[in-house]
C-alpha cells in the first residue's frame, strides 16, 4: 500500500534527533560546534528547534545564547558506546 511507503511522523522525528546528535558528535571533527542555521540547512528543516529543544531538555545538546549547538558529554559518551545506530 501507499501508506507503507511513507515514514511515520514519529519515525522521521526520531531520525532527525539522531542525525543532530550524530552531527554534533562526529569523531572526525572532535565534537564540532554548529550554528542553528547551519543545522537547519544540513537537515533541510525550516525550523530545527522542533528537534533541538527536546535534545536540550534531555541533556544531550547545549544551545548557546548566540545560537550555536554542541553535544554534551553524555551525548558524546552514548555515541561512543553504541556508535551510529540506524
HURALIN-V528983 format. One record per pair of residues at least 4 apart in sequence whose ideal C-beta (glycine too) atoms are under 8 Angstrom apart, sorted by the first residue. I is the first residue (numbers start at 1). J is the second residue. D is the distance in Angstrom with one decimal. If there is no record, write none. Layout:
i=I j=J d=D
i=I j=J d=D
This chain:
i=1 j=5 d=7.9
i=2 j=6 d=7.1
i=7 j=11 d=4.9
i=7 j=12 d=4.9
i=7 j=15 d=7.7
i=8 j=12 d=7.0
i=9 j=13 d=6.2
i=10 j=14 d=6.2
i=11 j=15 d=6.3
i=12 j=16 d=6.4
i=13 j=17 d=6.6
i=13 j=50 d=7.9
i=13 j=51 d=6.9
i=14 j=18 d=6.4
i=15 j=19 d=6.3
i=16 j=20 d=6.6
i=16 j=43 d=6.0
i=16 j=45 d=7.0
i=16 j=51 d=4.6
i=17 j=21 d=6.6
i=17 j=51 d=5.4
i=17 j=54 d=7.1
i=17 j=55 d=6.1
i=18 j=22 d=6.0
i=18 j=84 d=8.0
i=18 j=85 d=7.5
i=19 j=23 d=6.2
i=19 j=43 d=6.3
i=20 j=24 d=6.3
i=20 j=39 d=6.6
i=20 j=43 d=7.2
i=20 j=48 d=7.5
i=20 j=51 d=5.7
i=20 j=52 d=6.5
i=20 j=55 d=6.1
i=20 j=61 d=6.8
i=20 j=69 d=7.6
i=21 j=25 d=6.1
i=21 j=55 d=6.8
i=21 j=60 d=6.0
i=21 j=61 d=7.2
i=21 j=71 d=6.6
i=21 j=75 d=5.3
i=21 j=78 d=7.8
i=21 j=79 d=6.6
i=22 j=26 d=6.9
i=22 j=79 d=6.8
i=22 j=84 d=5.4
i=23 j=32 d=7.5
i=23 j=34 d=6.5
i=23 j=39 d=7.1
i=23 j=42 d=6.5
i=24 j=31 d=7.0
i=24 j=32 d=6.6
i=24 j=34 d=6.5
i=24 j=61 d=6.4
i=24 j=69 d=6.2
i=24 j=70 d=6.1
i=24 j=71 d=3.9
i=24 j=75 d=6.7
i=25 j=31 d=6.2
i=25 j=71 d=4.8
i=25 j=75 d=5.9
i=25 j=76 d=5.0
i=25 j=79 d=4.3
i=25 j=80 d=7.9
i=26 j=31 d=7.8
i=26 j=32 d=6.1
i=31 j=70 d=6.5
i=31 j=71 d=5.8
i=31 j=76 d=5.9
i=32 j=70 d=7.4
i=33 j=68 d=5.2
i=33 j=69 d=6.9
i=33 j=70 d=4.7
i=34 j=38 d=5.1
i=34 j=39 d=4.9
i=34 j=42 d=7.7
i=34 j=68 d=6.9
i=34 j=69 d=4.9
i=34 j=70 d=7.5
i=35 j=39 d=7.0
i=35 j=67 d=5.8
i=35 j=68 d=5.5
i=35 j=69 d=7.5
i=36 j=40 d=6.4
i=36 j=48 d=6.1
i=36 j=49 d=7.2
i=36 j=52 d=6.9
i=36 j=63 d=7.6
i=36 j=67 d=4.7
i=36 j=68 d=7.5
i=36 j=69 d=6.5
i=37 j=41 d=6.7
i=37 j=67 d=7.3
i=38 j=42 d=6.3
i=39 j=43 d=6.0
i=39 j=48 d=5.0
i=39 j=52 d=7.2
i=39 j=69 d=6.2
i=40 j=44 d=8.0
i=40 j=45 d=5.5
i=40 j=46 d=6.9
i=40 j=47 d=7.4
i=40 j=48 d=4.5
i=43 j=48 d=5.8
i=43 j=51 d=7.3
i=45 j=50 d=7.4
i=45 j=51 d=7.1
i=48 j=52 d=5.4
i=49 j=53 d=5.4
i=51 j=55 d=6.8
i=52 j=56 d=6.2
i=52 j=61 d=6.3
i=52 j=63 d=6.5
i=52 j=69 d=6.6
i=53 j=57 d=6.4
i=54 j=58 d=6.1
i=55 j=60 d=4.7
i=55 j=61 d=4.1
i=55 j=75 d=7.9
i=56 j=60 d=7.7
i=56 j=61 d=5.2
i=56 j=62 d=7.0
i=56 j=63 d=5.2
i=59 j=72 d=5.8
i=59 j=74 d=5.7
i=60 j=71 d=6.8
i=60 j=72 d=5.7
i=60 j=74 d=6.1
i=60 j=75 d=4.1
i=60 j=78 d=7.6
i=61 j=69 d=5.7
i=61 j=70 d=7.3
i=61 j=71 d=6.1
i=61 j=72 d=6.6
i=61 j=75 d=6.6
i=62 j=69 d=7.0
i=62 j=70 d=5.4
i=62 j=71 d=7.6
i=62 j=72 d=5.8
i=63 j=67 d=7.5
i=63 j=68 d=7.4
i=63 j=69 d=5.7
i=64 j=68 d=4.5
i=64 j=69 d=7.8
i=64 j=70 d=7.9
i=71 j=75 d=4.0
i=71 j=76 d=5.2
i=71 j=79 d=7.9
i=72 j=76 d=7.2
i=73 j=77 d=6.1
i=74 j=78 d=6.3
i=75 j=79 d=6.5
i=76 j=80 d=6.2
i=77 j=81 d=6.3
i=78 j=82 d=6.3
i=79 j=83 d=6.8
i=79 j=84 d=7.0
